[in-house]
Amino acid sequence: MAGIVDRPLGLEALLTETEDAECGALVVFGGTVRRHNHGREVVDIAYSAHGPLAEKTLAEIEAETLEKFEARHCRLVHRVGELAVGDVSVYAVVRAVHRGEAFEAARYAVEALKHRVAIWKHERYSDGSSAHLEGCSLVEHHQAES
């Protein structure tokens, strides 16, 4: 499964792809479109990305996660296009021998994705307005890693 997809995300394929009898821990994070953001009622969100660049960065984050933590598998996928409230926008699947490493690795991978992957978000609100949202600060991310 590619890292950037324009259709609803399926978890089953990611679970099958990362299946490993040596792993006693499986951490799955799913991010969904929430109804309220910064006090405003969200109607829907349009995600866009530079596909090749975003997929390259996702692959780099997956590889880094495996290097930094004792995880055996890390897969990240993000959806682009129009998403309704409640739709899954991102999945992170991490498998490791032990739960501690799996949790740490999953958190690292999701935070790195939010800070580094070229994905843009445009929210539409119930009052008819809309806004492109600011991304996370790279400076903030690098300070957190130090």
N, CA, C and O atoms as CSV, one atom per row, in Angstrom:
chain,resi,resn,atom,element,x,y,z
A,1,MET,N,N,0.848,-1.181,0.000
A,1,MET,CA,C,0.000,0.000,0.000
A,1,MET,C,C,0.890,1.238,0.000
A,1,MET,O,O,1.828,1.337,0.790
A,2,ALA,N,N,0.591,2.176,-0.886
A,2,ALA,CA,C,1.343,3.428,-0.957
A,2,ALA,C,C,1.101,4.246,0.293
A,2,ALA,O,O,0.100,4.049,0.982
A,3,GLY,N,N,2.005,5.161,0.593
A,3,GLY,CA,C,1.883,5.988,1.778
A,3,GLY,C,C,0.855,7.097,1.663
A,3,GLY,O,O,0.299,7.527,2.674
A,4,ILE,N,N,0.590,7.568,0.456
A,4,ILE,CA,C,-0.410,8.607,0.211
A,4,ILE,C,C,-1.478,7.989,-0.682
A,4,ILE,O,O,-1.181,7.493,-1.769
A,5,VAL,N,N,-2.733,8.024,-0.210
A,5,VAL,CA,C,-3.823,7.409,-0.974
A,5,VAL,C,C,-5.002,8.367,-1.069
A,5,VAL,O,O,-5.203,9.214,-0.199
A,6,ASP,N,N,-5.778,8.217,-2.140
A,6,ASP,CA,C,-6.922,9.098,-2.366
A,6,ASP,C,C,-8.254,8.376,-2.213
A,6,ASP,O,O,-9.239,8.726,-2.863
A,7,ARG,N,N,-8.275,7.380,-1.360
A,7,ARG,CA,C,-9.495,6.604,-1.095
A,7,ARG,C,C,-9.526,6.290,0.401
A,7,ARG,O,O,-8.523,6.475,1.091
A,8,PRO,N,N,-10.661,5.819,0.906
A,8,PRO,CA,C,-10.715,5.483,2.333
A,8,PRO,C,C,-9.602,4.503,2.722
A,8,PRO,O,O,-9.283,3.571,1.984
A,9,LEU,N,N,-9.029,4.739,3.886
A,9,LEU,CA,C,-7.921,3.905,4.358
A,9,LEU,C,C,-8.448,2.605,4.953
A,9,LEU,O,O,-9.457,2.586,5.658
A,10,GLY,N,N,-7.738,1.520,4.649
A,10,GLY,CA,C,-8.082,0.223,5.213
A,10,GLY,C,C,-6.992,-0.244,6.152
A,10,GLY,O,O,-5.812,-0.238,5.802
A,11,LEU,N,N,-7.382,-0.640,7.322
A,11,LEU,CA,C,-6.424,-1.102,8.320
A,11,LEU,C,C,-6.002,-2.543,8.086
A,11,LEU,O,O,-4.861,-2.903,8.378
A,12,GLU,N,N,-6.886,-3.365,7.570
A,12,GLU,CA,C,-6.618,-4.803,7.419
A,12,GLU,C,C,-5.362,-5.075,6.593
A,12,GLU,O,O,-4.558,-5.933,6.958
A,13,ALA,N,N,-5.187,-4.354,5.487
A,13,ALA,CA,C,-4.006,-4.564,4.632
A,13,ALA,C,C,-2.718,-4.227,5.384
A,13,ALA,O,O,-1.710,-4.916,5.229
A,14,LEU,N,N,-2.748,-3.168,6.199
A,14,LEU,CA,C,-1.559,-2.792,6.974
A,14,LEU,C,C,-1.241,-3.838,8.034
A,14,LEU,O,O,-0.073,-4.139,8.279
A,15,LEU,N,N,-2.261,-4.386,8.654
A,15,LEU,CA,C,-2.050,-5.432,9.660
A,15,LEU,C,C,-1.465,-6.682,9.015
A,15,LEU,O,O,-0.564,-7.310,9.572
A,16,THR,N,N,-1.974,-7.037,7.849
A,16,THR,CA,C,-1.464,-8.214,7.134
A,16,THR,C,C,-0.027,-7.985,6.691
A,16,THR,O,O,0.823,-8.863,6.839
A,17,GLU,N,N,0.240,-6.808,6.148
A,17,GLU,CA,C,1.579,-6.471,5.644
A,17,GLU,C,C,2.639,-6.511,6.742
A,17,GLU,O,O,3.790,-6.855,6.475
A,18,THR,N,N,2.267,-6.167,7.967
A,18,THR,CA,C,3.240,-6.097,9.063
A,18,THR,C,C,3.196,-7.311,9.995
A,18,THR,O,O,3.908,-7.350,10.999
A,19,GLU,N,N,2.375,-8.285,9.669
A,19,GLU,CA,C,2.241,-9.465,10.536
A,19,GLU,C,C,3.613,-10.098,10.791
A,19,GLU,O,O,4.409,-10.281,9.871
A,20,ASP,N,N,3.867,-10.424,12.057
A,20,ASP,CA,C,5.177,-10.954,12.426
A,20,ASP,C,C,5.030,-11.731,13.739
A,20,ASP,O,O,4.721,-11.152,14.780
A,21,ALA,N,N,5.253,-13.031,13.679
A,21,ALA,CA,C,5.102,-13.892,14.856
A,21,ALA,C,C,6.138,-13.593,15.945
A,21,ALA,O,O,5.965,-14.018,17.088
A,22,GLU,N,N,7.204,-12.874,15.611
A,22,GLU,CA,C,8.223,-12.518,16.602
A,22,GLU,C,C,7.802,-11.333,17.467
A,22,GLU,O,O,8.413,-11.065,18.502
A,23,CYS,N,N,6.765,-10.633,17.046
A,23,CYS,CA,C,6.333,-9.418,17.738
A,23,CYS,C,C,5.210,-9.702,18.718
A,23,CYS,O,O,4.203,-10.319,18.371
A,24,GLY,N,N,5.398,-9.243,19.941
A,24,GLY,CA,C,4.366,-9.379,20.946
A,24,GLY,C,C,3.563,-8.103,21.119
A,24,GLY,O,O,2.606,-8.069,21.892
A,25,ALA,N,N,3.949,-7.049,20.402
A,25,ALA,CA,C,3.263,-5.769,20.543
A,25,ALA,C,C,2.852,-5.228,19.180
A,25,ALA,O,O,3.612,-5.267,18.211
A,26,LEU,N,N,1.644,-4.731,19.141
A,26,LEU,CA,C,1.085,-4.079,17.955
A,26,LEU,C,C,0.442,-2.789,18.431
A,26,LEU,O,O,-0.464,-2.808,19.264
A,27,VAL,N,N,0.917,-1.660,17.896
A,27,VAL,CA,C,0.312,-0.369,18.197
A,27,VAL,C,C,-0.243,0.188,16.902
A,27,VAL,O,O,0.451,0.264,15.888
A,28,VAL,N,N,-1.523,0.579,16.957
A,28,VAL,CA,C,-2.182,1.187,15.806
A,28,VAL,C,C,-2.688,2.555,16.237
A,28,VAL,O,O,-3.416,2.677,17.222
A,29,PHE,N,N,-2.301,3.570,15.500
A,29,PHE,CA,C,-2.846,4.910,15.721
A,29,PHE,C,C,-3.655,5.275,14.499
A,29,PHE,O,O,-3.190,5.136,13.368
A,30,GLY,N,N,-4.871,5.744,14.731
A,30,GLY,CA,C,-5.701,6.257,13.653
A,30,GLY,C,C,-6.116,7.669,13.974
A,30,GLY,O,O,-6.656,7.941,15.046
A,31,GLY,N,N,-5.863,8.573,13.040
A,31,GLY,CA,C,-6.288,9.960,13.205
A,31,GLY,C,C,-7.541,10.186,12.385
A,31,GLY,O,O,-7.595,9.805,11.216
A,32,THR,N,N,-8.557,10.806,12.987
A,32,THR,CA,C,-9.813,11.052,12.293
A,32,THR,C,C,-10.113,12.550,12.237
A,32,THR,O,O,-9.584,13.336,13.022
A,33,VAL,N,N,-10.957,12.918,11.310
A,33,VAL,CA,C,-11.394,14.304,11.196
A,33,VAL,C,C,-12.358,14.582,12.346
A,33,VAL,O,O,-13.380,13.910,12.485
A,34,ARG,N,N,-12.029,15.568,13.160
A,34,ARG,CA,C,-12.873,15.890,14.314
A,34,ARG,C,C,-13.855,17.018,13.970
A,34,ARG,O,O,-13.610,17.833,13.081
A,35,ARG,N,N,-14.950,17.034,14.691
A,35,ARG,CA,C,-16.031,17.991,14.427
A,35,ARG,C,C,-15.665,19.424,14.810
A,35,ARG,O,O,-16.126,20.366,14.165
A,36,HIS,N,N,-14.859,19.603,15.833
A,36,HIS,CA,C,-14.499,20.953,16.276
A,36,HIS,C,C,-12.984,21.115,16.284
A,36,HIS,O,O,-12.250,20.212,16.685
A,37,ASN,N,N,-12.532,22.280,15.836
A,37,ASN,CA,C,-11.108,22.596,15.852
A,37,ASN,C,C,-10.965,24.073,16.213
A,37,ASN,O,O,-11.497,24.945,15.526
A,38,HIS,N,N,-10.250,24.338,17.285
A,38,HIS,CA,C,-10.031,25.708,17.765
A,38,HIS,C,C,-11.353,26.461,17.923
A,38,HIS,O,O,-11.466,27.628,17.548
A,39,GLY,N,N,-12.354,25.769,18.487
A,39,GLY,CA,C,-13.630,26.403,18.778
A,39,GLY,C,C,-14.563,26.579,17.593
A,39,GLY,O,O,-15.611,27.213,17.723
A,40,ARG,N,N,-14.204,26.035,16.448
A,40,ARG,CA,C,-15.043,26.168,15.254
A,40,ARG,C,C,-15.582,24.808,14.856
A,40,ARG,O,O,-14.905,23.793,15.015
A,41,GLU,N,N,-16.817,24.788,14.331
A,41,GLU,CA,C,-17.427,23.535,13.894
A,41,GLU,C,C,-16.973,23.222,12.469
A,41,GLU,O,O,-17.219,23.989,11.538
A,42,VAL,N,N,-16.309,22.086,12.322
A,42,VAL,CA,C,-15.764,21.655,11.033
A,42,VAL,C,C,-16.825,20.868,10.270
A,42,VAL,O,O,-17.489,19.996,10.830
A,43,VAL,N,N,-16.977,21.191,8.970
A,43,VAL,CA,C,-17.899,20.465,8.093
A,43,VAL,C,C,-17.142,19.348,7.374
A,43,VAL,O,O,-17.595,18.204,7.330
A,44,ASP,N,N,-15.987,19.696,6.815
A,44,ASP,CA,C,-15.131,18.706,6.167
A,44,ASP,C,C,-13.732,19.282,5.994
A,44,ASP,O,O,-13.488,20.462,6.247
A,45,ILE,N,N,-12.823,18.421,5.557
A,45,ILE,CA,C,-11.426,18.818,5.350
A,45,ILE,C,C,-10.969,18.281,4.006
A,45,ILE,O,O,-11.295,17.159,3.620
A,46,ALA,N,N,-10.209,19.104,3.306
A,46,ALA,CA,C,-9.551,18.654,2.078
A,46,ALA,C,C,-8.057,18.592,2.357
A,46,ALA,O,O,-7.431,19.604,2.674
A,47,TYR,N,N,-7.490,17.389,2.236
A,47,TYR,CA,C,-6.051,17.209,2.375
A,47,TYR,C,C,-5.444,17.149,0.980
A,47,TYR,O,O,-6.000,16.516,0.082
A,48,SER,N,N,-4.309,17.804,0.803
A,48,SER,CA,C,-3.572,17.697,-0.460
A,48,SER,C,C,-2.101,17.478,-0.127
A,48,SER,O,O,-1.637,17.811,0.963
A,49,ALA,N,N,-1.393,16.921,-1.071
A,49,ALA,CA,C,0.023,16.615,-0.845
A,49,ALA,C,C,0.758,16.585,-2.167
A,49,ALA,O,O,0.161,16.364,-3.221
A,50,HIS,N,N,2.039,16.807,-2.104
A,50,HIS,CA,C,2.911,16.542,-3.253
A,50,HIS,C,C,3.262,15.063,-3.124
A,50,HIS,O,O,4.172,14.699,-2.379
A,51,GLY,N,N,2.541,14.215,-3.850
A,51,GLY,CA,C,2.619,12.766,-3.686
A,51,GLY,C,C,4.014,12.175,-3.589
A,51,GLY,O,O,4.338,11.548,-2.581
A,52,PRO,N,N,4.858,12.354,-4.614
A,52,PRO,CA,C,6.190,11.737,-4.564
A,52,PRO,C,C,7.035,12.223,-3.380
A,52,PRO,O,O,7.717,11.427,-2.734
A,53,LEU,N,N,6.990,13.522,-3.101
A,53,LEU,CA,C,7.765,14.055,-1.980
A,53,LEU,C,C,7.228,13.527,-0.652
A,53,LEU,O,O,7.997,13.125,0.220
A,54,ALA,N,N,5.900,13.530,-0.504
A,54,ALA,CA,C,5.283,13.052,0.736
A,54,ALA,C,C,5.585,11.565,0.951
A,54,ALA,O,O,5.897,11.152,2.068
A,55,GLU,N,N,5.494,10.769,-0.106
A,55,GLU,CA,C,5.773,9.333,0.040
A,55,GLU,C,C,7.239,9.082,0.371
A,55,GLU,O,O,7.554,8.180,1.147
A,56,LYS,N,N,8.136,9.871,-0.211
A,56,LYS,CA,C,9.567,9.737,0.101
A,56,LYS,C,C,9.806,10.048,1.579
A,56,LYS,O,O,10.545,9.332,2.255
A,57,THR,N,N,9.186,11.108,2.075
A,57,THR,CA,C,9.365,11.484,3.476
A,57,THR,C,C,8.755,10.439,4.412
A,57,THR,O,O,9.342,10.115,5.444
A,58,LEU,N,N,7.580,9.912,4.058
A,58,LEU,CA,C,6.979,8.848,4.872
A,58,LEU,C,C,7.915,7.643,4.960
A,58,LEU,O,O,8.103,7.077,6.037
A,59,ALA,N,N,8.495,7.255,3.839
A,59,ALA,CA,C,9.421,6.112,3.836
A,59,ALA,C,C,10.650,6.400,4.698
A,59,ALA,O,O,11.140,5.511,5.394
A,60,GLU,N,N,11.150,7.640,4.656
A,60,GLU,CA,C,12.291,8.016,5.500
A,60,GLU,C,C,11.932,7.912,6.983
A,60,GLU,O,O,12.724,7.425,7.789
A,61,ILE,N,N,10.729,8.376,7.332
A,61,ILE,CA,C,10.293,8.318,8.733
A,61,ILE,C,C,10.133,6.870,9.178
A,61,ILE,O,O,10.514,6.524,10.297
A,62,GLU,N,N,9.582,6.029,8.330
A,62,GLU,CA,C,9.448,4.609,8.669
A,62,GLU,C,C,10.822,4.004,8.939
A,62,GLU,O,O,11.002,3.294,9.928
A,63,ALA,N,N,11.791,4.279,8.067
A,63,ALA,CA,C,13.143,3.737,8.238
A,63,ALA,C,C,13.796,4.283,9.508
A,63,ALA,O,O,14.417,3.528,10.256
A,64,GLU,N,N,13.662,5.582,9.757
A,64,GLU,CA,C,14.213,6.181,10.983
A,64,GLU,C,C,13.625,5.540,12.234
A,64,GLU,O,O,14.331,5.267,13.205
A,65,THR,N,N,12.327,5.308,12.186
A,65,THR,CA,C,11.638,4.725,13.346
A,65,THR,C,C,12.203,3.347,13.653
A,65,THR,O,O,12.410,3.000,14.816
A,66,LEU,N,N,12.452,2.566,12.616
A,66,LEU,CA,C,13.021,1.233,12.818
A,66,LEU,C,C,14.442,1.319,13.372
A,66,LEU,O,O,14.854,0.478,14.171
A,67,GLU,N,N,15.187,2.337,12.947
A,67,GLU,CA,C,16.562,2.512,13.430
A,67,GLU,C,C,16.618,2.978,14.877
A,67,GLU,O,O,17.428,2.480,15.659
A,68,LYS,N,N,15.758,3.937,15.242
A,68,LYS,CA,C,15.805,4.566,16.561
A,68,LYS,C,C,15.217,3.708,17.676
A,68,LYS,O,O,15.615,3.830,18.834
A,69,PHE,N,N,14.282,2.849,17.329
A,69,PHE,CA,C,13.568,2.061,18.327
A,69,PHE,C,C,13.704,0.586,17.978
A,69,PHE,O,O,14.062,0.246,16.850
A,70,GLU,N,N,13.431,-0.265,18.906
A,70,GLU,CA,C,13.509,-1.692,18.634
A,70,GLU,C,C,12.203,-2.195,18.044
A,70,GLU,O,O,11.629,-3.184,18.500
A,71,ALA,N,N,11.749,-1.485,17.016
A,71,ALA,CA,C,10.539,-1.887,16.298
A,71,ALA,C,C,10.958,-2.711,15.091
A,71,ALA,O,O,12.010,-2.473,14.499
A,72,ARG,N,N,10.139,-3.669,14.737
A,72,ARG,CA,C,10.429,-4.512,13.578
A,72,ARG,C,C,9.673,-4.050,12.336
A,72,ARG,O,O,10.095,-4.324,11.212
A,73,HIS,N,N,8.561,-3.351,12.536
A,73,HIS,CA,C,7.758,-2.874,11.404
A,73,HIS,C,C,7.167,-1.512,11.746
A,73,HIS,O,O,6.755,-1.265,12.879
A,74,CYS,N,N,7.131,-0.635,10.750
A,74,CYS,CA,C,6.485,0.668,10.883
A,74,CYS,C,C,5.902,1.025,9.525
A,74,CYS,O,O,6.616,1.091,8.524
A,75,ARG,N,N,4.602,1.253,9.504
A,75,ARG,CA,C,3.928,1.669,8.264
A,75,ARG,C,C,3.085,2.892,8.549
A,75,ARG,O,O,2.361,2.949,9.543
A,76,LEU,N,N,3.189,3.874,7.660
A,76,LEU,CA,C,2.425,5.109,7.753
A,76,LEU,C,C,1.665,5.323,6.450
A,76,LEU,O,O,2.239,5.199,5.368
A,77,VAL,N,N,0.388,5.641,6.548
A,77,VAL,CA,C,-0.406,5.995,5.364
A,77,VAL,C,C,-1.259,7.207,5.704
A,77,VAL,O,O,-1.764,7.339,6.818
A,78,HIS,N,N,-1.408,8.087,4.724
A,78,HIS,CA,C,-2.227,9.288,4.901
A,78,HIS,C,C,-3.124,9.448,3.687
A,78,HIS,O,O,-2.705,9.245,2.548
A,79,ARG,N,N,-4.352,9.813,3.955
A,79,ARG,CA,C,-5.330,10.006,2.888
A,79,ARG,C,C,-5.324,11.460,2.420
A,79,ARG,O,O,-5.114,12.376,3.215
A,80,VAL,N,N,-5.555,11.662,1.128
A,80,VAL,CA,C,-5.743,12.992,0.570
A,80,VAL,C,C,-7.119,13.060,-0.074
A,80,VAL,O,O,-7.746,12.031,-0.327
A,81,GLY,N,N,-7.580,14.269,-0.336
A,81,GLY,CA,C,-8.898,14.484,-0.920
A,81,GLY,C,C,-9.855,15.009,0.129
A,81,GLY,O,O,-9.450,15.431,1.213
A,82,GLU,N,N,-11.147,14.976,-0.218
A,82,GLU,CA,C,-12.205,15.475,0.672
A,82,GLU,C,C,-12.545,14.411,1.719
A,82,GLU,O,O,-12.861,13.273,1.372
A,83,LEU,N,N,-12.480,14.779,2.977
A,83,LEU,CA,C,-12.820,13.863,4.074
A,83,LEU,C,C,-13.904,14.489,4.934
A,83,LEU,O,O,-13.868,15.685,5.222
A,84,ALA,N,N,-14.861,13.682,5.338
A,84,ALA,CA,C,-15.940,14.121,6.213
A,84,ALA,C,C,-15.539,13.938,7.672
A,84,ALA,O,O,-14.588,13.220,7.981
A,85,VAL,N,N,-16.272,14.593,8.558
A,85,VAL,CA,C,-16.059,14.409,9.991
A,85,VAL,C,C,-16.191,12.918,10.298
A,85,VAL,O,O,-17.148,12.268,9.877
A,86,GLY,N,N,-15.222,12.392,11.033
A,86,GLY,CA,C,-15.214,10.975,11.392
A,86,GLY,C,C,-14.385,10.100,10.479
A,86,GLY,O,O,-14.029,8.984,10.856
A,87,ASP,N,N,-14.066,10.581,9.276
A,87,ASP,CA,C,-13.242,9.783,8.359
A,87,ASP,C,C,-11.819,9.654,8.900
A,87,ASP,O,O,-11.305,10.575,9.535
A,88,VAL,N,N,-11.186,8.506,8.646
A,88,VAL,CA,C,-9.793,8.286,9.040
A,88,VAL,C,C,-8.883,8.967,8.022
A,88,VAL,O,O,-8.975,8.720,6.820
A,89,SER,N,N,-8.000,9.833,8.530
A,89,SER,CA,C,-7.071,10.541,7.644
A,89,SER,C,C,-5.680,9.923,7.659
A,89,SER,O,O,-4.933,10.068,6.691
A,90,VAL,N,N,-5.318,9.235,8.743
A,90,VAL,CA,C,-3.969,8.685,8.853
A,90,VAL,C,C,-3.975,7.432,9.720
A,90,VAL,O,O,-4.711,7.341,10.703
A,91,TYR,N,N,-3.143,6.474,9.338
A,91,TYR,CA,C,-2.871,5.302,10.170
A,91,TYR,C,C,-1.370,5.168,10.345
A,91,TYR,O,O,-0.595,5.391,9.415
A,92,ALA,N,N,-0.976,4.797,11.558
A,92,ALA,CA,C,0.396,4.382,11.849
A,92,ALA,C,C,0.292,3.000,12.482
A,92,ALA,O,O,-0.436,2.808,13.456
A,93,VAL,N,N,1.017,2.049,11.927
A,93,VAL,CA,C,1.028,0.687,12.455
A,93,VAL,C,C,2.477,0.336,12.790
A,93,VAL,O,O,3.359,0.389,11.933
A,94,VAL,N,N,2.700,-0.023,14.048
A,94,VAL,CA,C,4.044,-0.374,14.500
A,94,VAL,C,C,3.972,-1.712,15.225
A,94,VAL,O,O,3.084,-1.950,16.043
A,95,ARG,N,N,4.921,-2.570,14.906
A,95,ARG,CA,C,5.057,-3.855,15.610
A,95,ARG,C,C,6.471,-3.952,16.170
A,95,ARG,O,O,7.453,-3.591,15.522
A,96,ALA,N,N,6.532,-4.450,17.390
A,96,ALA,CA,C,7.824,-4.646,18.064
A,96,ALA,C,C,7.716,-5.872,18.956
A,96,ALA,O,O,6.623,-6.388,19.193
A,97,VAL,N,N,8.850,-6.330,19.444
A,97,VAL,CA,C,8.862,-7.480,20.332
A,97,VAL,C,C,8.133,-7.134,21.634
A,97,VAL,O,O,7.376,-7.948,22.163
A,98,HIS,N,N,8.370,-5.907,22.152
A,98,HIS,CA,C,7.786,-5.490,23.430
A,98,HIS,C,C,6.964,-4.213,23.272
A,98,HIS,O,O,7.221,-3.422,22.364
A,99,ARG,N,N,5.976,-4.003,24.147
A,99,ARG,CA,C,5.039,-2.886,24.033
A,99,ARG,C,C,5.693,-1.522,24.212
A,99,ARG,O,O,5.317,-0.570,23.528
A,100,GLY,N,N,6.656,-1.406,25.108
A,100,GLY,CA,C,7.295,-0.111,25.337
A,100,GLY,C,C,7.895,0.459,24.072
A,100,GLY,O,O,7.681,1.624,23.738
A,101,GLU,N,N,8.644,-0.366,23.375
A,101,GLU,CA,C,9.268,0.069,22.128
A,101,GLU,C,C,8.212,0.393,21.081
A,101,GLU,O,O,8.354,1.357,20.329
A,102,ALA,N,N,7.154,-0.410,21.031
A,102,ALA,CA,C,6.099,-0.180,20.040
A,102,ALA,C,C,5.411,1.160,20.282
A,102,ALA,O,O,5.186,1.915,19.335
A,103,PHE,N,N,5.075,1.467,21.536
A,103,PHE,CA,C,4.424,2.746,21.845
A,103,PHE,C,C,5.338,3.924,21.519
A,103,PHE,O,O,4.911,4.891,20.888
A,104,GLU,N,N,6.595,3.842,21.950
A,104,GLU,CA,C,7.544,4.930,21.682
A,104,GLU,C,C,7.740,5.139,20.187
A,104,GLU,O,O,7.763,6.274,19.710
A,105,ALA,N,N,7.880,4.056,19.459
A,105,ALA,CA,C,8.098,4.144,18.018
A,105,ALA,C,C,6.884,4.748,17.313
A,105,ALA,O,O,7.036,5.583,16.422
A,106,ALA,N,N,5.699,4.337,17.702
A,106,ALA,CA,C,4.485,4.859,17.069
A,106,ALA,C,C,4.349,6.357,17.327
A,106,ALA,O,O,4.022,7.123,16.420
A,107,ARG,N,N,4.598,6.763,18.554
A,107,ARG,CA,C,4.505,8.201,18.869
A,107,ARG,C,C,5.514,9.002,18.056
A,107,ARG,O,O,5.181,10.055,17.511
A,108,TYR,N,N,6.728,8.515,17.975
A,108,TYR,CA,C,7.758,9.187,17.194
A,108,TYR,C,C,7.325,9.311,15.728
A,108,TYR,O,O,7.424,10.386,15.138
A,109,ALA,N,N,6.851,8.216,15.151
A,109,ALA,CA,C,6.477,8.203,13.737
A,109,ALA,C,C,5.339,9.181,13.445
A,109,ALA,O,O,5.386,9.899,12.446
A,110,VAL,N,N,4.325,9.216,14.299
A,110,VAL,CA,C,3.182,10.115,14.084
A,110,VAL,C,C,3.624,11.573,14.230
A,110,VAL,O,O,3.230,12.417,13.425
A,111,GLU,N,N,4.424,11.874,15.230
A,111,GLU,CA,C,4.898,13.253,15.414
A,111,GLU,C,C,5.781,13.683,14.241
A,111,GLU,O,O,5.670,14.814,13.766
A,112,ALA,N,N,6.647,12.799,13.777
A,112,ALA,CA,C,7.504,13.123,12.637
A,112,ALA,C,C,6.658,13.365,11.387
A,112,ALA,O,O,6.931,14.292,10.625
A,113,LEU,N,N,5.650,12.552,11.175
A,113,LEU,CA,C,4.745,12.732,10.036
A,113,LEU,C,C,4.112,14.125,10.093
A,113,LEU,O,O,4.134,14.852,9.100
A,114,LYS,N,N,3.550,14.501,11.242
A,114,LYS,CA,C,2.880,15.793,11.382
A,114,LYS,C,C,3.828,16.960,11.130
A,114,LYS,O,O,3.404,17.992,10.612
A,115,HIS,N,N,5.088,16.817,11.484
A,115,HIS,CA,C,6.036,17.914,11.367
A,115,HIS,C,C,6.775,17.963,10.035
A,115,HIS,O,O,7.242,19.031,9.637
A,116,ARG,N,N,6.893,16.842,9.342
A,116,ARG,CA,C,7.802,16.808,8.190
A,116,ARG,C,C,7.178,16.487,6.843
A,116,ARG,O,O,7.769,16.807,5.812
A,117,VAL,N,N,6.014,15.873,6.815
A,117,VAL,CA,C,5.460,15.433,5.532
A,117,VAL,C,C,4.673,16.568,4.879
A,117,VAL,O,O,3.878,17.248,5.528
A,118,ALA,N,N,4.912,16.756,3.584
A,118,ALA,CA,C,4.285,17.842,2.817
A,118,ALA,C,C,2.822,17.518,2.521
A,118,ALA,O,O,2.459,17.134,1.409
A,119,ILE,N,N,1.989,17.686,3.564
A,119,ILE,CA,C,0.539,17.488,3.446
A,119,ILE,C,C,-0.120,18.766,3.951
A,119,ILE,O,O,0.217,19.278,5.019
A,120,TRP,N,N,-1.067,19.270,3.159
A,120,TRP,CA,C,-1.747,20.510,3.508
A,120,TRP,C,C,-3.206,20.225,3.825
A,120,TRP,O,O,-3.817,19.321,3.254
A,121,LYS,N,N,-3.762,21.020,4.756
A,121,LYS,CA,C,-5.129,20.798,5.236
A,121,LYS,C,C,-5.945,22.080,5.058
A,121,LYS,O,O,-5.539,23.159,5.490
A,122,HIS,N,N,-7.103,21.936,4.414
A,122,HIS,CA,C,-8.030,23.054,4.222
A,122,HIS,C,C,-9.361,22.670,4.854
A,122,HIS,O,O,-10.050,21.769,4.375
A,123,GLU,N,N,-9.723,23.375,5.954
A,123,GLU,CA,C,-10.960,23.084,6.664
A,123,GLU,C,C,-12.085,23.999,6.181
A,123,GLU,O,O,-11.878,25.180,5.904
A,124,ARG,N,N,-13.287,23.412,6.090
A,124,ARG,CA,C,-14.506,24.198,5.833
A,124,ARG,C,C,-15.341,24.145,7.103
A,124,ARG,O,O,-15.427,23.109,7.762
A,125,TYR,N,N,-15.966,25.293,7.443
A,125,TYR,CA,C,-16.692,25.424,8.695
A,125,TYR,C,C,-18.187,25.591,8.465
A,125,TYR,O,O,-18.628,25.950,7.373
A,126,SER,N,N,-18.954,25.323,9.510
A,126,SER,CA,C,-20.410,25.371,9.427
A,126,SER,C,C,-20.944,26.772,9.114
A,126,SER,O,O,-22.069,26.904,8.634
A,127,ASP,N,N,-20.158,27.815,9.377
A,127,ASP,CA,C,-20.610,29.181,9.079
A,127,ASP,C,C,-20.340,29.585,7.628
A,127,ASP,O,O,-20.582,30.728,7.242
A,128,GLY,N,N,-19.831,28.629,6.816
A,128,GLY,CA,C,-19.556,28.900,5.405
A,128,GLY,C,C,-18.139,29.359,5.119
A,128,GLY,O,O,-17.746,29.442,3.956
A,129,SER,N,N,-17.364,29.658,6.147
A,129,SER,CA,C,-15.977,30.074,5.951
A,129,SER,C,C,-15.068,28.855,5.829
A,129,SER,O,O,-15.488,27.721,6.060
A,130,SER,N,N,-13.822,29.113,5.462
A,130,SER,CA,C,-12.836,28.036,5.368
A,130,SER,C,C,-11.448,28.615,5.619
A,130,SER,O,O,-11.251,29.829,5.581
A,131,ALA,N,N,-10.490,27.726,5.874
A,131,ALA,CA,C,-9.121,28.176,6.134
A,131,ALA,C,C,-8.130,27.066,5.843
A,131,ALA,O,O,-8.385,25.892,6.112
A,132,HIS,N,N,-6.986,27.465,5.284
A,132,HIS,CA,C,-5.851,26.551,5.205
A,132,HIS,C,C,-5.179,26.616,6.569
A,132,HIS,O,O,-4.934,27.701,7.098
A,133,LEU,N,N,-4.889,25.476,7.124
A,133,LEU,CA,C,-4.318,25.460,8.472
A,133,LEU,C,C,-2.811,25.485,8.427
A,133,LEU,O,O,-2.179,24.904,7.544
A,134,GLU,N,N,-2.249,26.176,9.407
A,134,GLU,CA,C,-0.802,26.235,9.557
A,134,GLU,C,C,-0.298,24.869,10.002
A,134,GLU,O,O,-0.950,24.184,10.790
A,135,GLY,N,N,0.844,24.486,9.500
A,135,GLY,CA,C,1.436,23.227,9.921
A,135,GLY,C,C,2.174,23.386,11.230
A,135,GLY,O,O,2.155,24.453,11.843
A,136,CYS,N,N,2.821,22.320,11.654
A,136,CYS,CA,C,3.619,22.340,12.877
A,136,CYS,C,C,4.954,23.001,12.592
A,136,CYS,O,O,5.457,22.954,11.469
A,137,SER,N,N,5.506,23.599,13.587
A,137,SER,CA,C,6.794,24.259,13.464
A,137,SER,C,C,7.922,23.232,13.408
A,137,SER,O,O,8.001,22.333,14.245
A,138,LEU,N,N,8.792,23.379,12.411
A,138,LEU,CA,C,9.955,22.494,12.339
A,138,LEU,C,C,10.919,22.783,13.476
A,138,LEU,O,O,11.558,21.866,13.992
A,139,VAL,N,N,11.035,24.037,13.873
A,139,VAL,CA,C,11.919,24.402,14.977
A,139,VAL,C,C,11.440,23.717,16.250
A,139,VAL,O,O,12.239,23.153,16.997
A,140,GLU,N,N,10.131,23.767,16.494
A,140,GLU,CA,C,9.542,23.119,17.664
A,140,GLU,C,C,9.834,21.613,17.657
A,140,GLU,O,O,10.152,21.034,18.696
A,141,HIS,N,N,9.727,20.984,16.482
A,141,HIS,CA,C,9.961,19.546,16.354
A,141,HIS,C,C,11.432,19.204,16.666
A,141,HIS,O,O,11.707,18.253,17.398
A,142,HIS,N,N,12.355,19.971,16.115
A,142,HIS,CA,C,13.782,19.681,16.336
A,142,HIS,C,C,14.177,19.925,17.787
A,142,HIS,O,O,15.034,19.216,18.315
A,143,GLN,N,N,13.570,20.915,18.442
A,143,GLN,CA,C,13.865,21.145,19.853
A,143,GLN,C,C,13.355,19.979,20.696
A,143,GLN,O,O,14.001,19.588,21.668
A,144,ALA,N,N,12.213,19.430,20.334
A,144,ALA,CA,C,11.641,18.307,21.073
A,144,ALA,C,C,12.520,17.061,20.947
A,144,ALA,O,O,12.592,16.252,21.872
A,145,GLU,N,N,13.189,16.910,19.795
A,145,GLU,CA,C,14.059,15.743,19.588
A,145,GLU,C,C,15.369,15.852,20.371
A,145,GLU,O,O,15.978,14.836,20.706
A,146,SER,N,N,15.807,17.093,20.666
A,146,SER,CA,C,17.103,17.311,21.323
A,146,SER,C,C,17.098,16.853,22.753
A,146,SER,O,O,18.112,16.968,23.442
